[in-house]
Amino acid sequence: MEKVVVLLIAVLLDAMFGEPPNVVHPTVWFGKIIGFFDRFWKRKNCLIDFIAGSTFTLIVLLFAYSLALVAINLPTLLRIALESYLLFSAISIRSMVEHARRTIQNGHVIAEEVKKIVSRDVAKLDQSRLSSAVIESIAENFVDGVLAPLLYYSLFGIAGAVVYRAINT
């Protein structure tokens, strides 16, 4: 029953607020840790880079798992609150919908807005291809930002959702 309560609170928080502020957003923290390692690691050779990359990945995953462990070991109400927040930060429903809505204005798909959500050059795309790009991006973001975190949450609890988010980042 607690899992359902956590899920409902997380989805409600997402619907009300969208993304949490960067300063308190675990996914942003994962990205900052990854960016730190990436900035300061000077490439050596394949084997050393593989070992370093694996070590850096393990550090990020252990950090993510430790966030879940903190939540799991709290008293019931605090655990539900922190798990709800962590799950809220692992999903991204409202933000995805808002980004998609901005791509359409007056019945036309706006290339400048599409460019913000896709990783391809949109300058030469016609309306049909722009629409396709939006649909593909939303489908991918739905899997990454909604379906997968909720699947891992349902299978492995908050640790599954948070560790998935770190891996995906």
Phi and psi in radians as a Rosetta constraint file:
Dihedral C 1 N 2 CA 2 C 2 CIRCULARHARMONIC -1.083 0.35
Dihedral N 2 CA 2 C 2 N 3 CIRCULARHARMONIC -0.629 0.35
Dihedral C 2 N 3 CA 3 C 3 CIRCULARHARMONIC -1.072 0.35
Dihedral N 3 CA 3 C 3 N 4 CIRCULARHARMONIC -0.688 0.35
Dihedral C 3 N 4 CA 4 C 4 CIRCULARHARMONIC -1.175 0.35
Dihedral N 4 CA 4 C 4 N 5 CIRCULARHARMONIC -0.712 0.35
Dihedral C 4 N 5 CA 5 C 5 CIRCULARHARMONIC -1.088 0.35
Dihedral N 5 CA 5 C 5 N 6 CIRCULARHARMONIC -0.809 0.35
Dihedral C 5 N 6 CA 6 C 6 CIRCULARHARMONIC -1.043 0.35
Dihedral N 6 CA 6 C 6 N 7 CIRCULARHARMONIC -0.789 0.35
Dihedral C 6 N 7 CA 7 C 7 CIRCULARHARMONIC -1.056 0.35
Dihedral N 7 CA 7 C 7 N 8 CIRCULARHARMONIC -0.818 0.35
Dihedral C 7 N 8 CA 8 C 8 CIRCULARHARMONIC -1.105 0.35
Dihedral N 8 CA 8 C 8 N 9 CIRCULARHARMONIC -0.751 0.35
Dihedral C 8 N 9 CA 9 C 9 CIRCULARHARMONIC -1.113 0.35
Dihedral N 9 CA 9 C 9 N 10 CIRCULARHARMONIC -0.758 0.35
Dihedral C 9 N 10 CA 10 C 10 CIRCULARHARMONIC -1.078 0.35
Dihedral N 10 CA 10 C 10 N 11 CIRCULARHARMONIC -0.788 0.35
Dihedral C 10 N 11 CA 11 C 11 CIRCULARHARMONIC -1.168 0.35
Dihedral N 11 CA 11 C 11 N 12 CIRCULARHARMONIC -0.681 0.35
Dihedral C 11 N 12 CA 12 C 12 CIRCULARHARMONIC -1.098 0.35
Dihedral N 12 CA 12 C 12 N 13 CIRCULARHARMONIC -0.781 0.35
Dihedral C 12 N 13 CA 13 C 13 CIRCULARHARMONIC -1.046 0.35
Dihedral N 13 CA 13 C 13 N 14 CIRCULARHARMONIC -0.740 0.35
Dihedral C 13 N 14 CA 14 C 14 CIRCULARHARMONIC -1.107 0.35
Dihedral N 14 CA 14 C 14 N 15 CIRCULARHARMONIC -0.760 0.35
Dihedral C 14 N 15 CA 15 C 15 CIRCULARHARMONIC -1.116 0.35
Dihedral N 15 CA 15 C 15 N 16 CIRCULARHARMONIC -0.637 0.35
Dihedral C 15 N 16 CA 16 C 16 CIRCULARHARMONIC -1.372 0.35
Dihedral N 16 CA 16 C 16 N 17 CIRCULARHARMONIC -0.721 0.35
Dihedral C 16 N 17 CA 17 C 17 CIRCULARHARMONIC -2.034 0.35
Dihedral N 17 CA 17 C 17 N 18 CIRCULARHARMONIC -0.300 0.35
Dihedral C 17 N 18 CA 18 C 18 CIRCULARHARMONIC 1.253 0.35
Dihedral N 18 CA 18 C 18 N 19 CIRCULARHARMONIC -2.414 0.35
Dihedral C 18 N 19 CA 19 C 19 CIRCULARHARMONIC -1.301 0.35
Dihedral N 19 CA 19 C 19 N 20 CIRCULARHARMONIC 2.468 0.35
Dihedral C 19 N 20 CA 20 C 20 CIRCULARHARMONIC -1.186 0.35
Dihedral N 20 CA 20 C 20 N 21 CIRCULARHARMONIC 2.785 0.35
Dihedral C 20 N 21 CA 21 C 21 CIRCULARHARMONIC -1.040 0.35
Dihedral N 21 CA 21 C 21 N 22 CIRCULARHARMONIC 2.558 0.35
Dihedral C 21 N 22 CA 22 C 22 CIRCULARHARMONIC -0.935 0.35
Dihedral N 22 CA 22 C 22 N 23 CIRCULARHARMONIC -0.641 0.35
Dihedral C 22 N 23 CA 23 C 23 CIRCULARHARMONIC -1.132 0.35
Dihedral N 23 CA 23 C 23 N 24 CIRCULARHARMONIC -0.436 0.35
Dihedral C 23 N 24 CA 24 C 24 CIRCULARHARMONIC -2.118 0.35
Dihedral N 24 CA 24 C 24 N 25 CIRCULARHARMONIC 0.502 0.35
Dihedral C 24 N 25 CA 25 C 25 CIRCULARHARMONIC -1.885 0.35
Dihedral N 25 CA 25 C 25 N 26 CIRCULARHARMONIC 1.875 0.35
Dihedral C 25 N 26 CA 26 C 26 CIRCULARHARMONIC -0.955 0.35
Dihedral N 26 CA 26 C 26 N 27 CIRCULARHARMONIC -0.654 0.35
Dihedral C 26 N 27 CA 27 C 27 CIRCULARHARMONIC -1.118 0.35
Dihedral N 27 CA 27 C 27 N 28 CIRCULARHARMONIC -0.643 0.35
Dihedral C 27 N 28 CA 28 C 28 CIRCULARHARMONIC -1.141 0.35
Dihedral N 28 CA 28 C 28 N 29 CIRCULARHARMONIC -0.696 0.35
Dihedral C 28 N 29 CA 29 C 29 CIRCULARHARMONIC -1.043 0.35
Dihedral N 29 CA 29 C 29 N 30 CIRCULARHARMONIC -0.759 0.35
Dihedral C 29 N 30 CA 30 C 30 CIRCULARHARMONIC -1.034 0.35
Dihedral N 30 CA 30 C 30 N 31 CIRCULARHARMONIC -0.773 0.35
Dihedral C 30 N 31 CA 31 C 31 CIRCULARHARMONIC -1.097 0.35
Dihedral N 31 CA 31 C 31 N 32 CIRCULARHARMONIC -0.652 0.35
Dihedral C 31 N 32 CA 32 C 32 CIRCULARHARMONIC -1.191 0.35
Dihedral N 32 CA 32 C 32 N 33 CIRCULARHARMONIC -0.683 0.35
Dihedral C 32 N 33 CA 33 C 33 CIRCULARHARMONIC -1.112 0.35
Dihedral N 33 CA 33 C 33 N 34 CIRCULARHARMONIC -0.801 0.35
Dihedral C 33 N 34 CA 34 C 34 CIRCULARHARMONIC -1.066 0.35
Dihedral N 34 CA 34 C 34 N 35 CIRCULARHARMONIC -0.785 0.35
Dihedral C 34 N 35 CA 35 C 35 CIRCULARHARMONIC -1.068 0.35
Dihedral N 35 CA 35 C 35 N 36 CIRCULARHARMONIC -0.680 0.35
Dihedral C 35 N 36 CA 36 C 36 CIRCULARHARMONIC -1.053 0.35
Dihedral N 36 CA 36 C 36 N 37 CIRCULARHARMONIC -0.876 0.35
Dihedral C 36 N 37 CA 37 C 37 CIRCULARHARMONIC -1.094 0.35
Dihedral N 37 CA 37 C 37 N 38 CIRCULARHARMONIC -0.723 0.35
Dihedral C 37 N 38 CA 38 C 38 CIRCULARHARMONIC -1.137 0.35
Dihedral N 38 CA 38 C 38 N 39 CIRCULARHARMONIC -0.674 0.35
Dihedral C 38 N 39 CA 39 C 39 CIRCULARHARMONIC -1.183 0.35
Dihedral N 39 CA 39 C 39 N 40 CIRCULARHARMONIC -0.677 0.35
Dihedral C 39 N 40 CA 40 C 40 CIRCULARHARMONIC -1.718 0.35
Dihedral N 40 CA 40 C 40 N 41 CIRCULARHARMONIC -0.180 0.35
Dihedral C 40 N 41 CA 41 C 41 CIRCULARHARMONIC -1.509 0.35
Dihedral N 41 CA 41 C 41 N 42 CIRCULARHARMONIC 2.081 0.35
Dihedral C 41 N 42 CA 42 C 42 CIRCULARHARMONIC -1.622 0.35
Dihedral N 42 CA 42 C 42 N 43 CIRCULARHARMONIC 2.192 0.35
Dihedral C 42 N 43 CA 43 C 43 CIRCULARHARMONIC -1.039 0.35
Dihedral N 43 CA 43 C 43 N 44 CIRCULARHARMONIC 2.365 0.35
Dihedral C 43 N 44 CA 44 C 44 CIRCULARHARMONIC -1.940 0.35
Dihedral N 44 CA 44 C 44 N 45 CIRCULARHARMONIC -1.383 0.35
Dihedral C 44 N 45 CA 45 C 45 CIRCULARHARMONIC -2.618 0.35
Dihedral N 45 CA 45 C 45 N 46 CIRCULARHARMONIC 3.003 0.35
Dihedral C 45 N 46 CA 46 C 46 CIRCULARHARMONIC -0.986 0.35
Dihedral N 46 CA 46 C 46 N 47 CIRCULARHARMONIC -0.818 0.35
Dihedral C 46 N 47 CA 47 C 47 CIRCULARHARMONIC -1.167 0.35
Dihedral N 47 CA 47 C 47 N 48 CIRCULARHARMONIC -0.837 0.35
Dihedral C 47 N 48 CA 48 C 48 CIRCULARHARMONIC -1.142 0.35
Dihedral N 48 CA 48 C 48 N 49 CIRCULARHARMONIC -0.712 0.35
Dihedral C 48 N 49 CA 49 C 49 CIRCULARHARMONIC -1.107 0.35
Dihedral N 49 CA 49 C 49 N 50 CIRCULARHARMONIC -0.657 0.35
Dihedral C 49 N 50 CA 50 C 50 CIRCULARHARMONIC -1.132 0.35
Dihedral N 50 CA 50 C 50 N 51 CIRCULARHARMONIC -0.787 0.35
Dihedral C 50 N 51 CA 51 C 51 CIRCULARHARMONIC -1.125 0.35
Dihedral N 51 CA 51 C 51 N 52 CIRCULARHARMONIC -0.789 0.35
Dihedral C 51 N 52 CA 52 C 52 CIRCULARHARMONIC -1.108 0.35
Dihedral N 52 CA 52 C 52 N 53 CIRCULARHARMONIC -0.805 0.35
Dihedral C 52 N 53 CA 53 C 53 CIRCULARHARMONIC -1.063 0.35
Dihedral N 53 CA 53 C 53 N 54 CIRCULARHARMONIC -0.719 0.35
Dihedral C 53 N 54 CA 54 C 54 CIRCULARHARMONIC -1.127 0.35
Dihedral N 54 CA 54 C 54 N 55 CIRCULARHARMONIC -0.708 0.35
Dihedral C 54 N 55 CA 55 C 55 CIRCULARHARMONIC -1.141 0.35
Dihedral N 55 CA 55 C 55 N 56 CIRCULARHARMONIC -0.788 0.35
Dihedral C 55 N 56 CA 56 C 56 CIRCULARHARMONIC -1.085 0.35
Dihedral N 56 CA 56 C 56 N 57 CIRCULARHARMONIC -0.730 0.35
Dihedral C 56 N 57 CA 57 C 57 CIRCULARHARMONIC -1.074 0.35
Dihedral N 57 CA 57 C 57 N 58 CIRCULARHARMONIC -0.780 0.35
Dihedral C 57 N 58 CA 58 C 58 CIRCULARHARMONIC -1.066 0.35
Dihedral N 58 CA 58 C 58 N 59 CIRCULARHARMONIC -0.689 0.35
Dihedral C 58 N 59 CA 59 C 59 CIRCULARHARMONIC -1.075 0.35
Dihedral N 59 CA 59 C 59 N 60 CIRCULARHARMONIC -0.791 0.35
Dihedral C 59 N 60 CA 60 C 60 CIRCULARHARMONIC -1.111 0.35
Dihedral N 60 CA 60 C 60 N 61 CIRCULARHARMONIC -0.746 0.35
Dihedral C 60 N 61 CA 61 C 61 CIRCULARHARMONIC -1.169 0.35
Dihedral N 61 CA 61 C 61 N 62 CIRCULARHARMONIC -0.678 0.35
Dihedral C 61 N 62 CA 62 C 62 CIRCULARHARMONIC -1.152 0.35
Dihedral N 62 CA 62 C 62 N 63 CIRCULARHARMONIC -0.657 0.35
Dihedral C 62 N 63 CA 63 C 63 CIRCULARHARMONIC -1.090 0.35
Dihedral N 63 CA 63 C 63 N 64 CIRCULARHARMONIC -0.805 0.35
Dihedral C 63 N 64 CA 64 C 64 CIRCULARHARMONIC -1.065 0.35
Dihedral N 64 CA 64 C 64 N 65 CIRCULARHARMONIC -0.788 0.35
Dihedral C 64 N 65 CA 65 C 65 CIRCULARHARMONIC -1.132 0.35
Dihedral N 65 CA 65 C 65 N 66 CIRCULARHARMONIC -0.624 0.35
Dihedral C 65 N 66 CA 66 C 66 CIRCULARHARMONIC -1.147 0.35
Dihedral N 66 CA 66 C 66 N 67 CIRCULARHARMONIC -0.595 0.35
Dihedral C 66 N 67 CA 67 C 67 CIRCULARHARMONIC -1.064 0.35
Dihedral N 67 CA 67 C 67 N 68 CIRCULARHARMONIC -0.758 0.35
Dihedral C 67 N 68 CA 68 C 68 CIRCULARHARMONIC -1.156 0.35
Dihedral N 68 CA 68 C 68 N 69 CIRCULARHARMONIC -0.687 0.35
Dihedral C 68 N 69 CA 69 C 69 CIRCULARHARMONIC -1.097 0.35
Dihedral N 69 CA 69 C 69 N 70 CIRCULARHARMONIC -0.684 0.35
Dihedral C 69 N 70 CA 70 C 70 CIRCULARHARMONIC -1.010 0.35
Dihedral N 70 CA 70 C 70 N 71 CIRCULARHARMONIC -0.842 0.35
Dihedral C 70 N 71 CA 71 C 71 CIRCULARHARMONIC -1.099 0.35
Dihedral N 71 CA 71 C 71 N 72 CIRCULARHARMONIC -0.802 0.35
Dihedral C 71 N 72 CA 72 C 72 CIRCULARHARMONIC -1.057 0.35
Dihedral N 72 CA 72 C 72 N 73 CIRCULARHARMONIC -0.542 0.35
Dihedral C 72 N 73 CA 73 C 73 CIRCULARHARMONIC -1.659 0.35
Dihedral N 73 CA 73 C 73 N 74 CIRCULARHARMONIC 0.176 0.35
Dihedral C 73 N 74 CA 74 C 74 CIRCULARHARMONIC -1.537 0.35
Dihedral N 74 CA 74 C 74 N 75 CIRCULARHARMONIC 2.805 0.35
Dihedral C 74 N 75 CA 75 C 75 CIRCULARHARMONIC -1.034 0.35
Dihedral N 75 CA 75 C 75 N 76 CIRCULARHARMONIC 2.771 0.35
Dihedral C 75 N 76 CA 76 C 76 CIRCULARHARMONIC -0.823 0.35
Dihedral N 76 CA 76 C 76 N 77 CIRCULARHARMONIC -0.978 0.35
Dihedral C 76 N 77 CA 77 C 77 CIRCULARHARMONIC -1.141 0.35
Dihedral N 77 CA 77 C 77 N 78 CIRCULARHARMONIC -0.717 0.35
Dihedral C 77 N 78 CA 78 C 78 CIRCULARHARMONIC -1.171 0.35
Dihedral N 78 CA 78 C 78 N 79 CIRCULARHARMONIC -0.661 0.35
Dihedral C 78 N 79 CA 79 C 79 CIRCULARHARMONIC -1.082 0.35
Dihedral N 79 CA 79 C 79 N 80 CIRCULARHARMONIC -0.811 0.35
Dihedral C 79 N 80 CA 80 C 80 CIRCULARHARMONIC -1.079 0.35
Dihedral N 80 CA 80 C 80 N 81 CIRCULARHARMONIC -0.726 0.35
Dihedral C 80 N 81 CA 81 C 81 CIRCULARHARMONIC -1.102 0.35
Dihedral N 81 CA 81 C 81 N 82 CIRCULARHARMONIC -0.857 0.35
Dihedral C 81 N 82 CA 82 C 82 CIRCULARHARMONIC -1.227 0.35
Dihedral N 82 CA 82 C 82 N 83 CIRCULARHARMONIC -0.692 0.35
Dihedral C 82 N 83 CA 83 C 83 CIRCULARHARMONIC -1.091 0.35
Dihedral N 83 CA 83 C 83 N 84 CIRCULARHARMONIC -0.691 0.35
Dihedral C 83 N 84 CA 84 C 84 CIRCULARHARMONIC -1.081 0.35
Dihedral N 84 CA 84 C 84 N 85 CIRCULARHARMONIC -0.752 0.35
Dihedral C 84 N 85 CA 85 C 85 CIRCULARHARMONIC -1.137 0.35
Dihedral N 85 CA 85 C 85 N 86 CIRCULARHARMONIC -0.778 0.35
Dihedral C 85 N 86 CA 86 C 86 CIRCULARHARMONIC -1.100 0.35
Dihedral N 86 CA 86 C 86 N 87 CIRCULARHARMONIC -0.722 0.35
Dihedral C 86 N 87 CA 87 C 87 CIRCULARHARMONIC -1.184 0.35
Dihedral N 87 CA 87 C 87 N 88 CIRCULARHARMONIC -0.722 0.35
Dihedral C 87 N 88 CA 88 C 88 CIRCULARHARMONIC -0.959 0.35
Dihedral N 88 CA 88 C 88 N 89 CIRCULARHARMONIC -0.750 0.35
Dihedral C 88 N 89 CA 89 C 89 CIRCULARHARMONIC -1.302 0.35
Dihedral N 89 CA 89 C 89 N 90 CIRCULARHARMONIC -0.281 0.35
Dihedral C 89 N 90 CA 90 C 90 CIRCULARHARMONIC -1.558 0.35
Dihedral N 90 CA 90 C 90 N 91 CIRCULARHARMONIC -0.333 0.35
Dihedral C 90 N 91 CA 91 C 91 CIRCULARHARMONIC -1.836 0.35
Dihedral N 91 CA 91 C 91 N 92 CIRCULARHARMONIC 2.822 0.35
Dihedral C 91 N 92 CA 92 C 92 CIRCULARHARMONIC -2.630 0.35
Dihedral N 92 CA 92 C 92 N 93 CIRCULARHARMONIC 1.376 0.35
Dihedral C 92 N 93 CA 93 C 93 CIRCULARHARMONIC -1.575 0.35
Dihedral N 93 CA 93 C 93 N 94 CIRCULARHARMONIC -1.000 0.35
Dihedral C 93 N 94 CA 94 C 94 CIRCULARHARMONIC -1.044 0.35
Dihedral N 94 CA 94 C 94 N 95 CIRCULARHARMONIC -0.782 0.35
Dihedral C 94 N 95 CA 95 C 95 CIRCULARHARMONIC -1.049 0.35
Dihedral N 95 CA 95 C 95 N 96 CIRCULARHARMONIC -0.745 0.35
Dihedral C 95 N 96 CA 96 C 96 CIRCULARHARMONIC -1.079 0.35
Dihedral N 96 CA 96 C 96 N 97 CIRCULARHARMONIC -0.790 0.35
Dihedral C 96 N 97 CA 97 C 97 CIRCULARHARMONIC -1.121 0.35
Dihedral N 97 CA 97 C 97 N 98 CIRCULARHARMONIC -0.763 0.35
Dihedral C 97 N 98 CA 98 C 98 CIRCULARHARMONIC -1.082 0.35
Dihedral N 98 CA 98 C 98 N 99 CIRCULARHARMONIC -0.761 0.35
Dihedral C 98 N 99 CA 99 C 99 CIRCULARHARMONIC -1.093 0.35
Dihedral N 99 CA 99 C 99 N 100 CIRCULARHARMONIC -0.735 0.35
Dihedral C 99 N 100 CA 100 C 100 CIRCULARHARMONIC -1.141 0.35
Dihedral N 100 CA 100 C 100 N 101 CIRCULARHARMONIC -0.734 0.35
Dihedral C 100 N 101 CA 101 C 101 CIRCULARHARMONIC -1.067 0.35
Dihedral N 101 CA 101 C 101 N 102 CIRCULARHARMONIC -0.634 0.35
Dihedral C 101 N 102 CA 102 C 102 CIRCULARHARMONIC -1.182 0.35
Dihedral N 102 CA 102 C 102 N 103 CIRCULARHARMONIC -0.320 0.35
Dihedral C 102 N 103 CA 103 C 103 CIRCULARHARMONIC -1.314 0.35
Dihedral N 103 CA 103 C 103 N 104 CIRCULARHARMONIC -0.286 0.35
Dihedral C 103 N 104 CA 104 C 104 CIRCULARHARMONIC -2.027 0.35
Dihedral N 104 CA 104 C 104 N 105 CIRCULARHARMONIC 2.167 0.35
Dihedral C 104 N 105 CA 105 C 105 CIRCULARHARMONIC -2.404 0.35
Dihedral N 105 CA 105 C 105 N 106 CIRCULARHARMONIC 2.226 0.35
Dihedral C 105 N 106 CA 106 C 106 CIRCULARHARMONIC 0.920 0.35
Dihedral N 106 CA 106 C 106 N 107 CIRCULARHARMONIC 0.686 0.35
Dihedral C 106 N 107 CA 107 C 107 CIRCULARHARMONIC 1.372 0.35
Dihedral N 107 CA 107 C 107 N 108 CIRCULARHARMONIC 0.087 0.35
Dihedral C 107 N 108 CA 108 C 108 CIRCULARHARMONIC -2.086 0.35
Dihedral N 108 CA 108 C 108 N 109 CIRCULARHARMONIC 2.574 0.35
Dihedral C 108 N 109 CA 109 C 109 CIRCULARHARMONIC -1.504 0.35
Dihedral N 109 CA 109 C 109 N 110 CIRCULARHARMONIC 2.223 0.35
Dihedral C 109 N 110 CA 110 C 110 CIRCULARHARMONIC -1.668 0.35
Dihedral N 110 CA 110 C 110 N 111 CIRCULARHARMONIC 2.016 0.35
Dihedral C 110 N 111 CA 111 C 111 CIRCULARHARMONIC -1.002 0.35
Dihedral N 111 CA 111 C 111 N 112 CIRCULARHARMONIC -0.714 0.35
Dihedral C 111 N 112 CA 112 C 112 CIRCULARHARMONIC -1.060 0.35
Dihedral N 112 CA 112 C 112 N 113 CIRCULARHARMONIC -0.635 0.35
Dihedral C 112 N 113 CA 113 C 113 CIRCULARHARMONIC -1.324 0.35
Dihedral N 113 CA 113 C 113 N 114 CIRCULARHARMONIC -0.651 0.35
Dihedral C 113 N 114 CA 114 C 114 CIRCULARHARMONIC -1.099 0.35
Dihedral N 114 CA 114 C 114 N 115 CIRCULARHARMONIC -0.669 0.35
Dihedral C 114 N 115 CA 115 C 115 CIRCULARHARMONIC -1.014 0.35
Dihedral N 115 CA 115 C 115 N 116 CIRCULARHARMONIC -0.481 0.35
Dihedral C 115 N 116 CA 116 C 116 CIRCULARHARMONIC -1.296 0.35
Dihedral N 116 CA 116 C 116 N 117 CIRCULARHARMONIC -0.329 0.35
Dihedral C 116 N 117 CA 117 C 117 CIRCULARHARMONIC -2.044 0.35
Dihedral N 117 CA 117 C 117 N 118 CIRCULARHARMONIC -0.069 0.35
Dihedral C 117 N 118 CA 118 C 118 CIRCULARHARMONIC -2.122 0.35
Dihedral N 118 CA 118 C 118 N 119 CIRCULARHARMONIC 2.804 0.35
Dihedral C 118 N 119 CA 119 C 119 CIRCULARHARMONIC -1.898 0.35
Dihedral N 119 CA 119 C 119 N 120 CIRCULARHARMONIC 0.659 0.35
Dihedral C 119 N 120 CA 120 C 120 CIRCULARHARMONIC -2.328 0.35
Dihedral N 120 CA 120 C 120 N 121 CIRCULARHARMONIC 2.847 0.35
Dihedral C 120 N 121 CA 121 C 121 CIRCULARHARMONIC -1.284 0.35
Dihedral N 121 CA 121 C 121 N 122 CIRCULARHARMONIC 2.113 0.35
Dihedral C 121 N 122 CA 122 C 122 CIRCULARHARMONIC -1.801 0.35
Dihedral N 122 CA 122 C 122 N 123 CIRCULARHARMONIC -0.018 0.35
Dihedral C 122 N 123 CA 123 C 123 CIRCULARHARMONIC -1.015 0.35
Dihedral N 123 CA 123 C 123 N 124 CIRCULARHARMONIC -0.615 0.35
Dihedral C 123 N 124 CA 124 C 124 CIRCULARHARMONIC -1.814 0.35
Dihedral N 124 CA 124 C 124 N 125 CIRCULARHARMONIC 0.214 0.35
Dihedral C 124 N 125 CA 125 C 125 CIRCULARHARMONIC -1.532 0.35
Dihedral N 125 CA 125 C 125 N 126 CIRCULARHARMONIC 2.394 0.35
Dihedral C 125 N 126 CA 126 C 126 CIRCULARHARMONIC -1.423 0.35
Dihedral N 126 CA 126 C 126 N 127 CIRCULARHARMONIC 3.116 0.35
Dihedral C 126 N 127 CA 127 C 127 CIRCULARHARMONIC -0.999 0.35
Dihedral N 127 CA 127 C 127 N 128 CIRCULARHARMONIC -0.699 0.35
Dihedral C 127 N 128 CA 128 C 128 CIRCULARHARMONIC -1.116 0.35
Dihedral N 128 CA 128 C 128 N 129 CIRCULARHARMONIC -0.794 0.35
Dihedral C 128 N 129 CA 129 C 129 CIRCULARHARMONIC -1.255 0.35
Dihedral N 129 CA 129 C 129 N 130 CIRCULARHARMONIC -0.571 0.35
Dihedral C 129 N 130 CA 130 C 130 CIRCULARHARMONIC -1.119 0.35
Dihedral N 130 CA 130 C 130 N 131 CIRCULARHARMONIC -0.755 0.35
Dihedral C 130 N 131 CA 131 C 131 CIRCULARHARMONIC -1.064 0.35
Dihedral N 131 CA 131 C 131 N 132 CIRCULARHARMONIC -0.759 0.35
Dihedral C 131 N 132 CA 132 C 132 CIRCULARHARMONIC -1.075 0.35
Dihedral N 132 CA 132 C 132 N 133 CIRCULARHARMONIC -0.726 0.35
Dihedral C 132 N 133 CA 133 C 133 CIRCULARHARMONIC -1.084 0.35
Dihedral N 133 CA 133 C 133 N 134 CIRCULARHARMONIC -0.718 0.35
Dihedral C 133 N 134 CA 134 C 134 CIRCULARHARMONIC -1.123 0.35
Dihedral N 134 CA 134 C 134 N 135 CIRCULARHARMONIC -0.814 0.35
Dihedral C 134 N 135 CA 135 C 135 CIRCULARHARMONIC -1.077 0.35
Dihedral N 135 CA 135 C 135 N 136 CIRCULARHARMONIC -0.779 0.35
Dihedral C 135 N 136 CA 136 C 136 CIRCULARHARMONIC -1.104 0.35
Dihedral N 136 CA 136 C 136 N 137 CIRCULARHARMONIC -0.733 0.35
Dihedral C 136 N 137 CA 137 C 137 CIRCULARHARMONIC -1.141 0.35
Dihedral N 137 CA 137 C 137 N 138 CIRCULARHARMONIC -0.757 0.35
Dihedral C 137 N 138 CA 138 C 138 CIRCULARHARMONIC -1.137 0.35
Dihedral N 138 CA 138 C 138 N 139 CIRCULARHARMONIC -0.695 0.35
Dihedral C 138 N 139 CA 139 C 139 CIRCULARHARMONIC -1.087 0.35
Dihedral N 139 CA 139 C 139 N 140 CIRCULARHARMONIC -0.790 0.35
Dihedral C 139 N 140 CA 140 C 140 CIRCULARHARMONIC -1.125 0.35
Dihedral N 140 CA 140 C 140 N 141 CIRCULARHARMONIC -0.773 0.35
Dihedral C 140 N 141 CA 141 C 141 CIRCULARHARMONIC -1.169 0.35
Dihedral N 141 CA 141 C 141 N 142 CIRCULARHARMONIC -0.550 0.35
Dihedral C 141 N 142 CA 142 C 142 CIRCULARHARMONIC -1.099 0.35
Dihedral N 142 CA 142 C 142 N 143 CIRCULARHARMONIC -0.778 0.35
Dihedral C 142 N 143 CA 143 C 143 CIRCULARHARMONIC -1.144 0.35
Dihedral N 143 CA 143 C 143 N 144 CIRCULARHARMONIC -0.858 0.35
Dihedral C 143 N 144 CA 144 C 144 CIRCULARHARMONIC -1.201 0.35
Dihedral N 144 CA 144 C 144 N 145 CIRCULARHARMONIC -0.666 0.35
Dihedral C 144 N 145 CA 145 C 145 CIRCULARHARMONIC -1.857 0.35
Dihedral N 145 CA 145 C 145 N 146 CIRCULARHARMONIC -0.089 0.35
Dihedral C 145 N 146 CA 146 C 146 CIRCULARHARMONIC -2.321 0.35
Dihedral N 146 CA 146 C 146 N 147 CIRCULARHARMONIC -1.147 0.35
Dihedral C 146 N 147 CA 147 C 147 CIRCULARHARMONIC -1.066 0.35
Dihedral N 147 CA 147 C 147 N 148 CIRCULARHARMONIC -0.914 0.35
Dihedral C 147 N 148 CA 148 C 148 CIRCULARHARMONIC -1.120 0.35
Dihedral N 148 CA 148 C 148 N 149 CIRCULARHARMONIC -0.834 0.35
Dihedral C 148 N 149 CA 149 C 149 CIRCULARHARMONIC -1.039 0.35
Dihedral N 149 CA 149 C 149 N 150 CIRCULARHARMONIC -0.680 0.35
Dihedral C 149 N 150 CA 150 C 150 CIRCULARHARMONIC -1.242 0.35
Dihedral N 150 CA 150 C 150 N 151 CIRCULARHARMONIC -0.624 0.35
Dihedral C 150 N 151 CA 151 C 151 CIRCULARHARMONIC -1.090 0.35
Dihedral N 151 CA 151 C 151 N 152 CIRCULARHARMONIC -0.866 0.35
Dihedral C 151 N 152 CA 152 C 152 CIRCULARHARMONIC -1.163 0.35
Dihedral N 152 CA 152 C 152 N 153 CIRCULARHARMONIC -0.551 0.35
Dihedral C 152 N 153 CA 153 C 153 CIRCULARHARMONIC -1.126 0.35
Dihedral N 153 CA 153 C 153 N 154 CIRCULARHARMONIC -0.772 0.35
Dihedral C 153 N 154 CA 154 C 154 CIRCULARHARMONIC -1.173 0.35
Dihedral N 154 CA 154 C 154 N 155 CIRCULARHARMONIC -0.546 0.35
Dihedral C 154 N 155 CA 155 C 155 CIRCULARHARMONIC -1.471 0.35
Dihedral N 155 CA 155 C 155 N 156 CIRCULARHARMONIC -0.741 0.35
Dihedral C 155 N 156 CA 156 C 156 CIRCULARHARMONIC -2.183 0.35
Dihedral N 156 CA 156 C 156 N 157 CIRCULARHARMONIC 0.156 0.35
Dihedral C 156 N 157 CA 157 C 157 CIRCULARHARMONIC 1.316 0.35
Dihedral N 157 CA 157 C 157 N 158 CIRCULARHARMONIC -2.861 0.35
Dihedral C 157 N 158 CA 158 C 158 CIRCULARHARMONIC -1.093 0.35
Dihedral N 158 CA 158 C 158 N 159 CIRCULARHARMONIC -0.565 0.35
Dihedral C 158 N 159 CA 159 C 159 CIRCULARHARMONIC -1.050 0.35
Dihedral N 159 CA 159 C 159 N 160 CIRCULARHARMONIC -0.713 0.35
Dihedral C 159 N 160 CA 160 C 160 CIRCULARHARMONIC -1.090 0.35
Dihedral N 160 CA 160 C 160 N 161 CIRCULARHARMONIC -0.769 0.35
Dihedral C 160 N 161 CA 161 C 161 CIRCULARHARMONIC -1.157 0.35
Dihedral N 161 CA 161 C 161 N 162 CIRCULARHARMONIC -0.766 0.35
Dihedral C 161 N 162 CA 162 C 162 CIRCULARHARMONIC -1.243 0.35
Dihedral N 162 CA 162 C 162 N 163 CIRCULARHARMONIC -0.747 0.35
Dihedral C 162 N 163 CA 163 C 163 CIRCULARHARMONIC -1.160 0.35
Dihedral N 163 CA 163 C 163 N 164 CIRCULARHARMONIC -0.696 0.35
Dihedral C 163 N 164 CA 164 C 164 CIRCULARHARMONIC -0.988 0.35
Dihedral N 164 CA 164 C 164 N 165 CIRCULARHARMONIC -0.814 0.35
Dihedral C 164 N 165 CA 165 C 165 CIRCULARHARMONIC -1.036 0.35
Dihedral N 165 CA 165 C 165 N 166 CIRCULARHARMONIC -0.708 0.35
Dihedral C 165 N 166 CA 166 C 166 CIRCULARHARMONIC -1.131 0.35
Dihedral N 166 CA 166 C 166 N 167 CIRCULARHARMONIC -0.773 0.35
Dihedral C 166 N 167 CA 167 C 167 CIRCULARHARMONIC -1.077 0.35
Dihedral N 167 CA 167 C 167 N 168 CIRCULARHARMONIC -0.780 0.35
Dihedral C 167 N 168 CA 168 C 168 CIRCULARHARMONIC -1.142 0.35
Dihedral N 168 CA 168 C 168 N 169 CIRCULARHARMONIC -0.568 0.35
